[in-house]
Amino acid sequence: MIFSEFRQRLWYTRIQRDNILVVIIFTEFKEEYMLVIADNLSIRNKAYSEALKKRDAKKIEAMAKELAAKGADMINVQVSRDGAVDEALLPMAVEAAQRGSGLPLCLDSRNVTALKKSVPLCEEPPIINYLSADEKDPGELLTLVRETKANLVIRALKGAVPATLEAKLMIIQDLIEKANAADIPNERLFADPSAVHIARGNGQEHLLNTHESIVVLNEMVDPPLNTVVWISNVTTGLPKNVSSTVASAYLSYLAGAGLSAAMVDMNDAELMKVVYLIKAFRDEITFAAGDLG
């Protein structure tokens, strides 16, 4: 039902040349704006983690202001991995990030109580990151998303990251159906195929499946939905001298597949040059060689 047959709009032009009939096929396509989400307010960031421990809202506000100045479209806000401190820290961090940046926010928490406290602090409906197949009773979260007009990341995760394209798509399809049943339209969903470290196990196969997931989701889901990938996950564990190159190349690879949103390290100069070029190639900005330094 979700993955119905993909239809392309085609135009046919016939040209008579040297007594040979040539048929040219033009395919209509739409280039989408790629949302750049700063992933720097993450517990992976030591300076940010220290600010959280000290409840230093001024420091978090300054960090968010800097991320906005560097060109972020949105900022992901995370205060823990397990949600244990989210009720106390997430509202503080969200309020500081909102005040400092003035940007839309992505709230990285599975703690619904913390989210209920934090969503009203956002100047516009945020993205809630994320719902996976591990959530046995998603009703409360889905109700929050519906009632606040928030957006929702639906992640291909069930115990572990699925290893095959088919498994990723089955989980995402199930989550789409759950969201739609809760009156959350596809336009407010961001499907995350779950990219993993390239150096881990079958990492390369996982990354290929993530790319193919984006292709399939863009071509075969109707009404259309958005896609998102956390680019920093790909380079975890890599030496610093190669991580920027790997992240930059993978982002370009996904952008070519039609990625809607990318969570990126705004402090990675090489990666940000690629972000700039992707926006220029998509005609979102006017290219100037001087902007690349």
C-alpha positions as CSV (number, residue, x, y, z in Angstrom):
1,M,0.0,0.0,0.0
2,I,2.8,2.4,1.0
3,F,5.3,1.4,-1.7
4,S,2.9,1.7,-4.6
5,E,4.2,1.7,-8.2
6,F,6.3,4.8,-9.0
7,R,5.1,6.9,-11.9
8,Q,7.3,9.4,-13.7
9,R,5.9,12.2,-15.9
10,L,7.5,11.9,-19.3
11,W,7.5,14.1,-22.4
12,Y,8.4,12.7,-25.8
13,T,9.9,14.8,-28.6
14,R,10.5,13.4,-32.1
15,I,13.2,14.8,-34.2
16,Q,13.7,13.8,-37.9
17,R,17.5,13.8,-38.6
18,D,19.2,12.1,-41.5
19,N,16.1,10.1,-42.2
20,I,16.2,8.7,-38.7
21,L,13.4,9.3,-36.2
22,V,14.9,10.2,-32.9
23,V,12.8,10.1,-29.8
24,I,14.0,12.1,-26.8
25,I,12.4,11.5,-23.4
26,F,12.3,14.3,-20.9
27,T,11.6,13.3,-17.3
28,E,10.1,15.8,-14.9
29,F,11.8,15.9,-11.5
30,K,11.9,18.2,-8.6
31,E,15.0,19.1,-6.6
32,E,14.2,19.5,-3.0
33,Y,15.8,21.8,-0.5
34,M,18.2,20.0,1.8
35,L,17.8,20.9,5.4
36,V,21.1,21.3,7.3
37,I,20.7,20.3,10.9
38,A,23.6,21.0,13.2
39,D,24.4,18.0,15.4
40,N,26.9,19.9,17.6
41,L,24.6,20.1,20.7
42,S,25.2,16.4,21.3
43,I,26.7,14.6,24.3
44,R,29.5,13.6,22.0
45,N,30.6,17.2,22.2
46,K,32.8,17.6,25.4
47,A,32.3,21.3,25.7
48,Y,28.6,21.0,25.4
49,S,28.4,18.1,27.8
50,E,30.3,20.1,30.3
51,A,27.9,23.0,29.9
52,L,25.0,20.6,30.5
53,K,26.6,19.3,33.7
54,K,27.0,22.9,35.0
55,R,23.6,23.8,33.7
56,D,25.3,26.7,31.9
57,A,22.5,28.1,29.8
58,K,24.6,31.1,28.7
59,K,27.3,28.8,27.3
60,I,24.7,26.7,25.4
61,E,23.1,29.9,24.1
62,A,26.4,31.1,22.8
63,M,27.1,27.7,21.1
64,A,23.7,27.9,19.4
65,K,24.3,31.4,18.2
66,E,27.6,30.3,16.6
67,L,25.9,27.4,14.9
68,A,23.3,29.8,13.4
69,A,26.1,32.1,12.2
70,K,27.8,29.1,10.5
71,G,24.7,28.5,8.4
72,A,22.6,25.9,10.2
73,D,19.0,25.7,9.2
74,M,18.1,23.8,12.4
75,I,19.8,22.6,15.5
76,N,19.5,19.1,17.0
77,V,19.4,19.3,20.9
78,Q,20.4,16.2,22.8
79,V,21.1,15.9,26.6
80,S,21.5,12.2,27.1
81,R,21.6,8.8,25.4
82,D,19.1,7.0,27.7
83,G,16.6,9.8,28.6
84,A,17.4,9.6,32.3
85,V,18.1,13.3,32.8
86,D,16.0,14.6,30.0
87,E,13.1,15.9,32.1
88,A,15.6,18.2,34.0
89,L,18.0,19.2,31.3
90,L,16.2,19.1,27.9
91,P,13.9,22.1,28.6
92,M,16.9,24.2,29.8
93,A,18.9,23.3,26.8
94,V,16.0,23.8,24.4
95,E,15.3,27.2,25.8
96,A,18.9,28.3,25.6
97,A,19.4,27.0,22.1
98,Q,16.2,28.7,20.9
99,R,17.2,32.0,22.5
100,G,20.7,31.9,21.1
101,S,19.9,30.8,17.6
102,G,16.4,31.8,16.7
103,L,16.3,28.7,14.5
104,P,13.9,25.7,14.4
105,L,15.0,22.9,16.7
106,C,15.1,19.1,16.5
107,L,14.5,17.5,20.0
108,D,16.6,14.4,20.3
109,S,14.8,12.4,23.1
110,R,12.5,9.4,23.6
111,N,11.4,10.8,27.0
112,V,7.8,11.9,26.3
113,T,7.5,13.8,29.6
114,A,10.7,15.8,28.7
115,L,9.3,16.4,25.3
116,K,6.0,17.7,26.6
117,K,7.9,20.3,28.7
118,S,10.2,21.2,25.8
119,V,8.0,21.5,22.7
120,P,6.1,24.6,24.0
121,L,9.5,26.3,24.4
122,C,10.1,26.1,20.6
123,E,9.2,29.1,18.5
124,E,7.8,26.9,15.8
125,P,6.9,23.2,15.7
126,P,10.1,21.2,16.1
127,I,11.2,17.8,14.7
128,I,11.0,15.1,17.4
129,N,13.9,12.7,17.0
130,Y,12.9,9.8,17.0
131,L,10.3,7.0,16.9
132,S,11.6,3.4,16.2
133,A,10.1,-0.1,16.2
134,D,11.5,-0.5,19.7
135,E,8.8,1.7,21.1
136,K,6.1,-0.8,22.3
137,D,3.5,1.9,23.0
138,P,4.0,4.9,20.8
139,G,0.6,6.3,21.3
140,E,1.6,9.1,23.8
141,L,4.4,10.3,21.5
142,L,2.2,10.2,18.4
143,T,-0.5,12.2,20.2
144,L,2.1,14.8,21.2
145,V,3.3,15.1,17.6
146,R,-0.2,15.4,16.3
147,E,-1.5,17.9,18.8
148,T,1.6,20.2,18.6
149,K,1.9,19.9,14.8
150,A,5.5,18.8,15.3
151,N,7.5,16.8,12.8
152,L,8.7,13.3,13.5
153,V,11.8,11.2,12.7
154,I,10.8,7.6,12.1
155,R,14.0,5.4,12.4
156,A,14.7,2.0,10.9
157,L,15.7,0.4,14.2
158,K,14.4,-2.7,16.0
159,G,16.8,-3.8,18.7
160,A,19.7,-3.3,16.2
161,V,20.1,-1.5,12.9
162,P,18.6,-3.8,10.2
163,A,21.2,-5.1,7.8
164,T,19.2,-5.3,4.6
165,L,17.4,-2.8,2.4
166,E,14.2,-4.9,2.8
167,A,14.3,-4.9,6.6
168,K,14.9,-1.1,6.7
169,L,11.9,-0.5,4.4
170,M,9.6,-2.8,6.3
171,I,10.3,-1.0,9.6
172,I,9.8,2.4,8.0
173,Q,6.6,1.3,6.3
174,D,5.2,0.1,9.6
175,L,6.1,3.4,11.3
176,I,4.5,5.4,8.5
177,E,1.3,3.5,8.9
178,K,1.3,4.0,12.7
179,A,1.9,7.8,12.2
180,N,-0.8,8.1,9.5
181,A,-3.2,6.3,11.7
182,A,-2.5,8.9,14.4
183,D,-3.4,11.6,11.8
184,I,0.3,12.7,11.2
185,P,0.7,13.2,7.4
186,N,3.8,12.1,5.5
187,E,4.9,15.7,4.9
188,R,5.7,15.9,8.6
189,L,7.6,12.6,8.7
190,F,11.4,12.2,8.3
191,A,12.5,8.6,7.5
192,D,15.9,7.7,8.9
193,P,17.3,4.5,7.4
194,S,20.0,4.4,10.2
195,A,23.5,4.8,8.8
196,V,26.2,3.1,10.8
197,H,30.0,3.4,11.0
198,I,31.8,2.5,7.8
199,A,34.5,0.8,9.8
200,R,32.2,-1.4,11.8
201,G,31.4,-5.0,10.7
202,N,29.3,-4.8,7.5
203,G,29.4,-1.0,7.6
204,Q,29.9,-0.5,3.9
205,E,26.9,-2.7,3.1
206,H,24.8,-0.8,5.6
207,L,25.7,2.5,4.0
208,L,24.8,1.2,0.6
209,N,21.4,0.1,2.0
210,T,20.9,3.5,3.5
211,H,21.5,5.1,0.1
212,E,19.1,2.7,-1.6
213,S,16.5,3.3,1.0
214,I,16.5,7.0,0.2
215,V,16.1,6.2,-3.5
216,V,13.2,3.9,-2.9
217,L,11.5,6.2,-0.3
218,N,11.7,9.1,-2.7
219,E,10.4,7.2,-5.7
220,M,7.7,5.0,-4.2
221,V,6.1,6.6,-1.2
222,D,2.9,8.5,-2.0
223,P,2.2,11.0,-0.6
224,P,5.9,11.9,-0.4
225,L,7.8,12.1,2.9
226,N,11.2,13.4,3.9
227,T,14.4,11.6,4.6
228,V,17.2,12.3,7.1
229,V,20.6,10.8,7.9
230,W,23.0,11.6,10.8
231,I,26.3,11.9,8.8
232,S,28.6,11.8,11.9
233,N,27.5,8.2,12.5
234,V,29.3,7.1,9.4
235,T,32.7,8.3,10.6
236,T,32.6,7.2,14.3
237,G,35.9,5.6,15.1
238,L,37.8,6.8,12.1
239,P,41.1,8.8,12.3
240,K,40.5,12.5,12.3
241,N,42.6,12.9,9.2
242,V,40.1,10.9,7.1
243,S,36.8,11.4,8.8
244,S,36.0,14.7,7.0
245,T,36.7,13.2,3.6
246,V,34.5,10.2,4.3
247,A,31.7,12.3,5.7
248,S,31.9,14.8,2.8
249,A,31.8,12.0,0.1
250,Y,28.9,10.2,1.8
251,L,26.9,13.3,2.1
252,S,27.4,14.0,-1.6
253,Y,26.4,10.4,-2.4
254,L,23.1,10.8,-0.4
255,A,22.4,14.3,-1.7
256,G,22.4,12.8,-5.2
257,A,19.8,10.3,-4.1
258,G,17.6,13.2,-3.0
259,L,18.3,13.4,0.8
260,S,15.9,15.9,2.4
261,A,17.9,16.6,5.6
262,A,21.4,16.0,6.9
263,M,22.6,16.1,10.5
264,V,26.1,17.5,10.2
265,D,29.0,18.8,12.2
266,M,29.0,22.5,11.5
267,N,32.6,22.8,12.7
268,D,33.9,20.5,10.0
269,A,35.2,23.0,7.5
270,E,35.6,20.4,4.7
271,L,32.1,19.0,5.2
272,M,30.7,22.5,5.2
273,K,32.3,23.3,1.8
274,V,30.4,20.2,0.4
275,V,27.2,21.5,2.0
276,Y,27.8,24.8,0.3
277,L,28.4,23.2,-3.1
278,I,25.3,20.9,-2.8
279,K,23.2,24.0,-2.2
280,A,24.8,25.8,-5.1
281,F,24.3,22.7,-7.4
282,R,20.6,22.7,-6.3
283,D,20.4,26.4,-7.1
284,E,19.5,27.2,-3.5
285,I,22.2,29.8,-3.3
286,T,24.4,31.8,-5.7
287,F,27.8,30.3,-6.1
288,A,30.9,32.5,-5.5
289,A,34.3,30.9,-5.5
290,G,35.4,33.2,-2.7
291,D,32.9,31.6,-0.4
292,L,35.0,28.4,-0.4
293,G,38.0,30.2,1.0
